[in-house]
Amino acid sequence: MKFKQLNNIFGWSIFAIATAVYLLTMESTASLWDCGEYITAAYKLEVGHPPGAPLFMVLGRMFSFFASPDSVAIWINALSALSSSFTVLFMFWSLTLMLRKLVLKQKNEVNTADGFMILAASAIASLAYTFSDSFWFSAVEGEVYAMASLFTAVIFWAALKWDEEMRSVELKTAPNRWIIMIFFMLGLAVGVHLLGILVVPAIGYIIYFNVSKNSNVAGILITGVISIFTLGFIQEGIIPGSVALASKMEVSFVNSY
């Protein structure tokens, strides 16, 4: 069974379904809440409400290049629609990775029946998420949650790819390249919405179960505490701290030096 090829075909087919659904049902103008602010700020490259979403603004501005002045909202809404359908795509691939790993724990290889079971289960779960109320709601309007979900999905998928390559002796690759990608994507995610960094504890557990040969309750609890501390340090230390440091340096160099 050519599982990798079928995995790609199924994934892109589900992506096509989600894209069609979201583009056909998306708002034709700005919804009456933060969407009006985000669409306006993206179109004019202005500053939105704190903590800001600079990457979303830049990408929204790029999408607005294709719009006439009276269709800007539609094109920025389409950005959310595509972000959501890509989220569904990476969710599907994450599910197939996890289910394949589950099967390989019990067997030496994935046979045809197992392969179709994995693909069918992942497809059903992904389509259920596609049509879920809250996700569909954010997929059809110009808000940051769709793109934040995309970054969360991509980062988690990259962590699973790292785990897969770390465990495989057949793949002649450098698995730590996925770690570099994860850090890069985490940095970009902050430029959309802080919920993108909530995937950090999941990454912590993926690393723990990959490195630890004999997992136990104490190790699981310690990993959870470290992961939550890391999440808090990123949110309360690195993100505002780097801006505060840059501000102090600028004031010092201009006013003192």
N, C-alpha and C positions, 0 to 999 in steps of 0.2 A: 504493500500500500504506500503510495506517495503522499505521506501525511503532510509534509511541509507544503507541497503544492496545493493540496486540498485546503489546508489551513489558510493559505493566502486567498484562495478563491472564495471560501466561505466568509472570511473576514471582509474582503472588499465588497462582496454581495450585500452583507448586512450594512456596511457603510453606505452603499448606494440606496438601500431602503430607507435608512435613517435620514440621509440627506434629502431625498425626495419628500419625505413626510414633513421635515422641518421647513424646507423652502416653500412647500405648498401651504403650510399653515402659519407661517410667521406673520408678525404684525406688519401692516402696511404703513404704519407711522410710529410715533413714539408713544409708548405706554405712559400712563399718568403717574409716574413716580420717578425714581432716579434715572430711568432710561433717557428722559429728555435732557438731563444734565450731562450724562455720559456721551450721548450722540452729539450734542452741541460742543462739548469740550473736545471731543475727538475731531470734529469737523474743523474747528478753529485752532486746534492744538493748544487748548487752554488747560488750566489746572482744576481738577475735580476736587471733591471734598476729601479731607484726610482719611486714610494715609495716602491717598492718591493711587492712580493706576496708569503710570506712564507708558508701559508697553502696550496696554489696551488702547490708549489714546493714539499712539503711533500707528498701530495696525488698523485701527478704525479710520484714521486719516488716509492710509493707503487704500482702503476699500472705498472711501468717499471719492477717490480720483475717478472712479468709473461711473459716478452718479451725476445727474443733473441737480441743480439746486433744490428741486422739489422732490428728489428721490434719495436724498442722503440717508434718511432714516432706514429705508429699505435695505440699502447696501450694508449699513452697519449692523442691522438685524441679521443680515445674511452671514456676517462674520460669526455671530453667536451660533447660527444654525450649523455652519461648517465645523466650528469648534466642538459642538455637541456630537455631531456624527463621527468626528475623529475620536472623541472620547469613547463612543460605543465601539469603534474599531479596536482601540487599544484595550478596552475592557474584554472584548472577545479573545484577543490574543493572550491576555493575562490569564484568562480562565483556561484556555487550552494548555498553557504552560503548567498551571497548577494541577489540572486533572491528569495530564500526561505524567507528571512527576508522581502522582498518587498511584497510577497504574504500574509504573516502573518499580515502585517499592515492593509490589507483590509479584511482578513478572519480570523476566529479563528483556522483553521487547513488547512493543505495542502492535498487536495483530489487527486485522481488518475490522473485526467487530468492535474491539476496544477503540480504534480510531474513529469510527462513525459514532460511537457512543459519546466520545469526548467532544466531537464537533457538534453533534445534535444538542447535547446538554449546554454547551457554551453558546450556541446560537439562540436557544430558547431563553436563556438567562439574559443575554444581551438585548434581544428584542423586547423582553419584559421590561428591562430598564429603559429602552428607547421610548416606550409608550407609558412609562410611569408619570404620574401627574406632576410632581415637583420638577423632575428633570425636563420634561416636555415644555413646562411653563417657562423655564429659564432659557430654553433652546430657541425660542421664537422672538426674542426681544433683545434690544441693545443694552445688555447688562454684563457685568464682569464674571458672573458665576459660571457661565458656560465655558469660557476660556480657562478659568481657574480649575474647573473639573477636568479639562483636557490636560493641563499640566500635571495634575494629580495622577491621572491615568497613565500618562507617558512615564512619569518618574517611577511609579510602581511597576510598570512593565519592564523598565530598564533594570530595576532591582531584581526582578525575576530572571531576566536574561543573564545578569551577573551570576546569580545563584546556579542557573543551569550550566553555565560554562565552567564555574568553579568545581562542580561535581562531575563533569564529564572528562574522561581521560582521552576520548577520541578527538575532541575538538582541539585543533592546534591553533588556539587563539590566545589573546591577552585579555582575560576577563576584566581586569581592573580598568579598562577603557570605559566600561559602563559606569564605574564610580565617578570618573571625570565627567561623563555626560550627566549623571544625576546631580552633581554639584552645580553644573552649568544651568540645568533646567530649574533647580531650586532657586538660583539667583534670578532667573527670568520670571519665575512664578511670583516672586515678591513684587514684581512690577505690574502684576495684574490684581492679585488679592492674596491676603495672608493665609487663606485656607489651604493654599497649595503646599504649605510647609507641614500640614497636619499628617502627611505621609511619612514623616521622619520616624515615629515609633514603629511603623510597619517595617521600614528599612532596617531598624535596629534589630527586630526579631528575625528578619531574614538572614542578617549577618550572624546573629547568635546561633541559630540552628544550623547554619552552614559550617561555622568554625567549631562549635562545641560537639564533641564526640559523644558525650554522655550528658544530655540535658536533664536538669532537675528543677524542682520548684524554686530553690534559692536563686539559681541562675536566671530563671524566667523573671522573677521579681526584680532582681538587680538590673537586668536588661531593661525592664519597664521603667524603673526609676531613672536610669541613665538616659533613656530615650526622652522621657518627659523633661528632664533637666536640660538636655540638648535642645529640645524644642523651645523651652522657655528662654534659654540663652540666645538662640537665634532671634526670637521675636522681641525680647526685651533688651538684649545686649547688642548684637551685631547690627540689626537693622537700624534702630534709632542711634546707636552708639557711633556707627560709621559716619552718619550725617552730622552728629554733634561734633565729632572730631574734625571733620572737614570744615565745619563752621568756625570752630575755635582757631584752626590753623589759618583760615582766611583772615579773620579779625586780627590775629597776632601779626601776620606778615604785613598786612596793610597798615595797621595802626601803630605797631611797635617796631618792626624791623625796617 
